[in-house]
């Protein structure tokens, strides 16, 4: 079929960007969304599961966090598999695997079964975020990078907006044959992943050359202007591992650890915090928990757009991170009531809106050949946040009987995040000045 080249008088970046968002970014967002629900719905299951299985706060915290050990171990092998077999085969395989493991959560009968299945879910889903970020980076022009990446990232917040009320409602229902509501919740919320696995295999192009919805001129523009948009760009081994030698890369990884520590601390403990403070039903608790994540989704998009307009990335991470930690602490101190709820909503918005601005930084600082390893390195260190912070919050909660120490922990992590972001900014400026001096 004949194709028309891009009119030079138009903006090819905008034309391609709109197609990429509609055809790829939005579908990818559904995978992130369902994955986030299946990864974090244990936070709502805990409202009934902990008593049914006799789990202490520390045991539950470990069960929530152990997922990220498998998540971390699978990241690099999963990205290697993605590079070897292509997007659609890889995404179909890992989505089907995590769907089956998530459904099996309905059969959990002891703490050790909980630990094992959480580890398997993490291993199955381990490369999802890394692979999708790498995949979309091959389609995203620099000027729109933060905005394009913001859409699948914002789906993590949307997952909580949808998943929290849904989980709460499912927990309040009565099911035939005496099925426990928390077990049915796992079955219902894992089912969409089966459909997505089939969709992945049938829908996604592996590279821009296979995208029938791009014409020849658009493919040529992507090949000329976006790193990794064409086949045959295998990096030399030294360049692939360059991210491990980069101080900026490691600082970025530490920033990502702090960002995920704050987010996962909220995801796994907020339902219990809200219910404990308010005494609401599971359905009402779900509605309250959804509010900070709804605000986070809005804040993430606005922060990403402002970051793209100004070209500044680091302050767009540091400022909202620090504000989020402070507001969450205020929400706890203010307690139930309108003022506390408002602080909670704003704190959630600030905590969650750092993510897209952050992911515009690694492609800007790392060489194309080092980008895949850099993304894996950053995500692996970030996975440690999920493996360490929720269990630590459980230990603090069990030792003190209060949610104040866990909240203070999140506040401290937010301060560290802001500090590391400014250190990364200084490192990036130093590297740019060094490159300029060498060029001169």
Secondary structure, DSSP 8 states (H G I E B T S, - for coil): -------TTS-HHHHHHHHHIIIIIHHHHHHHHHHHHHHHTHHHHHHHHHHHHT--HHHHHHHHHHHHHHHHHHHHHHHHHHHHH-HHHHHHHHHHHHHHHHHHGGG--SHHHHHHHHHHHHHHHTTHHHHHHHHHHTT--GGGHHHHHHHHHHHHHHHHHHHHHHHHHHHTS--GGG--HHHHHHHHHHHHHHHHHHHHHHH--SSGGG-TTS-HHHHHHHHHHSTT-SS-----HHHHGGGGG-HHHHHHHHHHHHHHHHHHHHHHHHHHHHHHHH---HHHHHHHHHHHHHHHHHHHHHHHHHHHHH---SHHHHHHHHHHHHHHHHHHHH-SSHHHHHHHHHHHHHHHTTHHHHHHHHHHHS-HHHHHHHHHHHHHHHHHHHHHHHHHHHHHHHHHSSSHHHHHHHHHHHHHHHHHHHHHHHHHHHHHHHHHHHH-
